[in-house]
Every structure is written in C-alpha cells, then in structure tokens.
Amino acid sequence: MATSSSNVIDEAIRLLSTSGDSACDYLGHNEHLLPSIQKLEEVVDLLRSIIFPGYFGGPILRQQSLSYFLGVRIEKLYGLLAEQILSVQHFDTENHATANAKEEAAEIARLFIGILPEIRNKLYSDVKAIYDGDPAAKNYGEIIFCYPSIRAMINYRAAHTLLSLGVPLIPRIIAEMAHSETGIDIHPGAHIGDHFCIDHGTGVVIGETCIIGNHVRLYQGVTLGAKKFALDEEGNPVKNLPRHPIIEDSVVIYSNANILGRITIGKNSVIGGNVWQTKSVPPNSRVLQQNAVESSFTDGLGI
C-alpha cells in the first residue's frame, strides 16, 4: 500500500514537472523581482489614506498635522510604487525593460503622484453623486466608510491612471483586489467620467473598452460587456478592439441590465432592469421590459 502511494506521488511530481507548450506551465527566473500582492495591497491602503485622510490610515488630530500625514504616506507610496513598477517590466511584452528601467519606474511613480489631486477630485465627485442620488446616505462620511462603490472606484481610478502611464500587470492586480473585496469588476482600461455612481454594486461588470460619460448611475448586477469577439487567422481573439458600450452623460441603468457590444446609449437615457440591449439608442430614450403577464389558476387548472 505504501509503495503504491509512493508511486502515485512520484508520478504526480513527474507530470507536474514536465514543461509543456503553455506559458502557464512555468515562470522562469527573472533578473527583476516579481510583483508582490502584499506590497500592492499596502499601496492601495496608502492611496485610500491619502485620498480620504482620517477616514483611512488612522485619525488626524489637528488640521496642522495634515501636510505631515500626507507627506509621510506619499513618500512611502512613491518608494513602494517605484519598486513594484520596476518588478513588472518583464510582463511588458512590447517594451522590454531597458538599461534605464529603474529610473523609468521612478519617473512613472512621480508622474502618478502628480496626478493624485486629479484622482482625488474625481473621487470626491463620485461621493457627491452617491449622496445626491441616494436618500439612504445621511452624509459623505457614511459613503466613504461604507459604500463598496467608493472602494472600488479608488482602485479603478488609480489602476486606470497607472495603465495610461504604460504600467503593465499592476493595474489588473489592483482592479482585481477591488473585485474580490466588493464584487464590482471594473477593467482598468475602461474610461469613466466624473460624478459616477454605482448603487449597491454587487455583480457590476464594466469591460475594458467601455467609455462612460459624466453623471452616470448603475445599479447592482449591470453588465457593460462584449457581444462577440473578432478572431484572427488562428482563431484567437483580437486584442484591443473596441467591443464594449459607450454610455453617454446622465444615463441611468437599472439592476441586472445587460448592455452588450460597441453600441451607444444616448445621454439622459434610462435602461430598465433585466433589459438585454444590443442596439444603440438615441438620447432621452426609455428602454423597459415588456409588461408581465399575470394569470391565476383554480384547482390546478393550467398547470
């Protein structure tokens, strides 16, 4: 019995050690460190404490302490981010790491920190959009502390900025952290305007090439997805093609609606719950389900 178990284990090791054609089989040695999930979680925690000081990262006892509080955290953020950006150069298949990779990583980290005030302003507008549209929200603090959409949007807006600066892999890791934490799945490649609101949020999916305008509101379970994929000669999906919806300003999309393909939902439109939408609609449209058919049965009649 022991010999049989040993043979099974040895065979499993042999099979698992055999490298195939797939790039997933084995990640070889790299001259740079691999990205650290733990350190990127620390990056996100620092971002939250910088964007919303006092709400995250411990209390601030005096207004005079704010600049010191921010300075310490931004300095730490800069160091962690530069290190992690350097670590993912290996994953940039188009622009492999150069001799100046360390300096380039540090410069990207500096550029990102320079954009933080803009990120903060957009997130403030998101908080205001939720407050203005949700009678259950009693104050801004409740939204910042409690609403999953704000946590998801902090990650998204940071990840989108890093992606726009040419950083590989890290934006997806940060986005998936929010997905795991909140159930809201926003690809960092999507473009989202200001005053953006996700009400409740669980199950929302926003695809890579989505373009979302200002003052847009989504409810739980909404999918802004692709209808189909273009394939190359070998039958593989073609990358980077626009395949997700364009949602114009001041659109409301209710729960569990599916908006699929490169279509446009015109400004000021309302898409009702559980709608399956694959065609563009002009501004000021109302797209609703058909009325439910009500019936009753007596003594099992009709069943």
HELIX and SHEET records of a PDB file:
HELIX    1   1 ALA A    2  SER A   17  1                                  16    
HELIX    2   2 ILE A   37  ILE A   51  1                                  15    
HELIX    3   3 GLN A   63  SER A   65  5                                   3    
HELIX    4   4 LEU A   66  SER A   87  1                                  22    
HELIX    5   5 GLN A   89  PHE A   91  5                                   3    
HELIX    6   6 ALA A  101  GLY A  133  1                                  33    
HELIX    7   7 TYR A  140  CYS A  146  1                                   7    
HELIX    8   8 PRO A  148  SER A  164  1                                  17    
HELIX    9   9 ILE A  170  THR A  182  1                                  13    
SHEET    1   A 5 ASP A 185  ILE A 186  0                                        
SHEET    2   A 5 VAL A 205  ILE A 206  1                                        
SHEET    3   A 5 THR A 223  GLY A 225  1                                        
SHEET    4   A 5 ASN A 258  LEU A 260  1                                        
SHEET    5   A 5 TRP A 276  GLN A 277  1                                        
SHEET    1   B 4 HIS A 191  ILE A 192  0                                        
SHEET    2   B 4 ILE A 211  ILE A 212  1                                        
SHEET    3   B 4 ILE A 246  ILE A 247  1                                        
SHEET    4   B 4 THR A 264  ILE A 265  1                                        
SHEET    1   C 5 CYS A 197  ASP A 199  0                                        
SHEET    2   C 5 ARG A 217  TYR A 219  1                                        
SHEET    3   C 5 VAL A 252  ILE A 253  1                                        
SHEET    4   C 5 VAL A 270  ILE A 271  1                                        
SHEET    5   C 5 ARG A 286  VAL A 287  1                                        
END                                                                             
